[in-house]
């Protein structure tokens, strides 16, 4: 009994911090989502609106388009980073020359602030100044202008995110690969299993917890990215790269529509939780059921 009370006593400061910085802001946003509140309106006083903000976002084409573009962006970046991260981690498990140097250089992007990453890529892609437009036009004849071509802007944001966050996946996968037991792989090789069979039936199941955790982290980050995209494209051209984080920022700050911005934020949070739950059910719960049966 004494140890249990002491445990709760030691957890109390953490619980208080979580309540102040987690629960209280969430409740504030929840209450705000049910009011009309615009600081620059004729009457800036908050007025109760019921579910009007939620009804409004269902028919908001800009919100739906931003949501769709965000889903596309998250799919491309998470899939690319997981594949590249695993391949690089697998290469780093081998005895390669200068492996330590490569690992250090590869991890450097993680130390750069996202806003600095966006500014750097902006300089790389400015026509007449950046090296990317020059080399693409000089050697491949490609007119590269992310301010004019929507597909170029979209995939440039994808490449930028992959460059920035693939090292995180590499380090996670490298740690997971380094902790794998050797006995199952040796037994599979003795039994004549192919490389694909070893990967599919031994490596992948052992890596599933690390893969799931990494996918969750990168998915949540991709769904809320703002600063990198804002520095690189500003959400353009048109609304091609106006992902949901940028859309919420535009609603809350330039338009000061706090009630609607709170509703969009909560719906985005709900969709993120649902998506992560579906991934968990698909990758973990189903495997557990198969194991039971």
RANORBEL-V398782 format. One record per pair of residues at least 12 apart in sequence whose ideal C-beta (glycine too) atoms are under 6 Angstrom apart, sorted by the first residue. I is the first residue (numbers start at 1). J is the second residue. Records with the same first field share a line. If there is no record, write none. Layout:
I = J + J
//
This chain:
29 = 262
32 = 258 + 259 + 262
33 = 53 + 262 + 263 + 266
35 = 48 + 49 + 259
36 = 49 + 259
37 = 258 + 259
38 = 256 + 257
39 = 256
40 = 256
53 = 259 + 260 + 263
54 = 263
57 = 263 + 264
66 = 242 + 244 + 247
67 = 244
69 = 243
70 = 243 + 244
73 = 243
74 = 219 + 222 + 223
76 = 158
77 = 158 + 161 + 162 + 222
78 = 218 + 219
80 = 162
81 = 162 + 165 + 166 + 169 + 218
82 = 169
84 = 166
85 = 166 + 169 + 170 + 173
86 = 173
88 = 170
89 = 170 + 173 + 174 + 177
92 = 174
93 = 177
106 = 167
107 = 167
109 = 164 + 167
110 = 167
114 = 227 + 228
115 = 227 + 231
117 = 164 + 228
118 = 228 + 231 + 232
119 = 231
121 = 160 + 232
122 = 231 + 232
125 = 146
127 = 145
147 = 237
150 = 237 + 240
153 = 233 + 237 + 240 + 241
154 = 240
157 = 229 + 241
169 = 214
172 = 210 + 214
176 = 207 + 210
180 = 206
184 = 202
188 = 202
212 = 283
216 = 276
223 = 272
224 = 245
225 = 245
226 = 245 + 246
229 = 241
244 = 268
248 = 261 + 264 + 265
//
